Amino acid sequence: MRVILACLLFVGLVFAKPDGYTTKYDNIDLEEILHNERLYKKYYDCLANKGTCTPDGKELKDIVPDALKTGCKKCNEKQKKGVEKVLKYVLENKRADYDYLEKIYDPQGIYRKKYQAEAEKHGIKI
């Protein structure tokens, strides 16, 4: 999925390496992170510049601009599905968090416009 905050994707989903993002986090339990307020908040605070980042959170934060710029081109299919899951959850359950992150990572709304049609194809209303 090539949606905004593919990144987000604060779940340690994707971390940079030259030919793509590493797969070492592909089997993490996204549901556990999304439904555990302490874990979720740690990633969110890192991405939102509201707290310190764990090493994996910092790596994730560092790749967000690239993932947005390239449409998650370096993501594999499992990572894209994970991004879709996270994005849907955040938009449906933590809308204020999404809006705050969007102001940081897409202040001019460039990526919102670029990925809106693709998001809608996946049932995601931005």
N, C-alpha and C positions, 0 to 999 in steps of 0.2 A: 504494500500500500504506500502510496506516495503522498501522504497527507501531512499537512502542517504539524509540526512538533513531532514529527516522526522520530523524533527525537525524544520528544519528551521522553520524552520518553525516558524518563527518570527511572526507569526500571532496570537500568544496567543492560538494556537490550543490545545496544550497539556501541562498540568502542572502536576507534579508528585503527586501521592498518592499511598499508598502501593499496592493496588490490580489493579491499572490501573491509567490512567490519568483522571483528573477531566473532567466532561462533561459541566461545567459551561460556557465554551467558544465555545461550539459546534455550536451555532447559530449566531456567529459573521459573518459579511458580509466581506468575504475574498476579494471580488471584490473591495470593497471600500478601503480596506487597500492597495491592490496591485496597484490600479490606483490613489491613492492619494499619491503624492510624499513625502509629509511631514510625513504621517503616515508610509509609507514604509521605508523611510530613518531612522526614529526613531528606528524601529525594526532592520533594517540592521546594523546601527551603534552600537547598543547594542551587537548584535551577533558577529560583527567584531572587538569588543574592540576599537571602534573609538569614542565612546560617552558614556554618562551615560545611564543607563537602568531605565525604569519605573519598578515598582514592578512586573508587569506581564511579562515584557521583561526579567527581571532577572530570574524569575521562569522558563521561557521558555529556556533561555540560560543554566540554570542548568540541565535541563533534556535532552538536545541535546546528550550528550555522552551516556546516557542510551538508548535513542531511537535508536541511531546508533548501539550500541552494541547488542541490543536485536531484531533488525529488527522491531521496533515499536510494539513489542509484547503487550504492555499495551495500545495501541491505539484501539479505537473502529472503526467500519467501516466508520462512518461519518468522523472521524479524518483522517483516511487513505485516503479517497477521497479528503479531504481538503489538505492534504500533496501533493497528486498527482497534484492538481490544482496549488498549490503554486510552486511546483517544475517545472512544465511545463512552467509557466509564467516566472519564474526567468531564466531558461535556454534559453528561446526564446527571452526574452526582456532585461535581465540584466545579461548577461553571465559573465561579469567581476566580478560582485558581487558574483555569484556562485563560480567562480574560486577562489576568495579571501577567501570565507568561507570554501571551500574545503581544502585549505592549512592550515587552522586553525583546522578544525574538522577531517580531514582525510589526514594528511601530508604524510603518506606512501602509500596512495591509497588502503588501505585494504577494506574499505567499498565500494569504487567504484567497485572493483573486485567482492566483495561479492554480491552486489545488481544490477549489470549491466544487467544481464539476466532478472531479475524481472522487472526492469525499462522498458526494451525494450518490454516486454509483454504488458505494459500499454502505449506504444507509446512514451516513453520518451527516447530521445537520450542524453546520458550523454557524 
